């Protein structure tokens, strides 16, 4: 029976009759030449938008947790955490980018802290001053972006350094050290 | 039913649940099973495709199998997931209500869906031996 034969997977099977499938995305259809240089980014969400930082800048990803409070800490510093014996500052990336009106309360007495959302993460990144944590809403994916698809931002000072397409999604590329500057 | 397949040929099937019904696809089609993730709505898609998800940098269309198979609501103990299958050289995600097992069955135990029964065109065969509730699904015709 022909329909049962179609049950078996064949890499070269004809799927042209699957009209409900959306066409390949423009980026996939115009796939970059295989030898084009690509850069790896880690994408994550902040306030509903997808941002990305160079993967090479990320040391590790931690489940977000209550932090140790620093008296008179200045925003966007949230507090510090003990990372295997290294005191590591953690910053509110959303506040640093002007996406949030107020800093989260995640350090100090637990009863005074905001609830830590299940999907929140701390990206520990390499900076000139040593490892620094960035509080983000959710980590998404590692994306390999063709260099040719990256659109640089004209400003040389802003934390947002460019944009890139990843499938159907637009990534906002960040320079983390500029957020803290 | 199995005129084109030797009766003693063994098929490896990946079984899963949609609603209370157990379905199966060719194990070779299965790329991975992911936790259910947020689906991005796409313009100009039509049912049963509901949008896409980003899987390791690739935009993968997502099919609502419950709608395609006219199944009822998920059972209370459902563990929803996204079954990523290969259709030709494309990858397509199917929303499922739970993962079953890998079953090895002889092609000779297959039966045609009952004539006139309200089954989706995607259902190509019914397992004639217990458990008889396991339907075969091509995942390629919706």
Interface residues (C-beta under 8 A of the other chain):
Chain A: X1 X2 X3 X4 X5 X6 X7 X8 X9 X10 X11 X12 X13 X14 X15 X17 X18 X20 X21 X22 X24 X25 X27 X28 X140 X141 X142 X143 X144 X145 X166 X167 X168 X169
Chain B: X1 X2 X3 X4 X5 X11 X25 X26 X28 X29 X40 X42 X44 X45 X46 X47 X48 X49 X52 X54 X55 X56 X57 X58 X59 X61 X63 X86 X87 X88 X89 X90 X92 X110 X112 X124 X125 X136 X138 X140 X141 X142
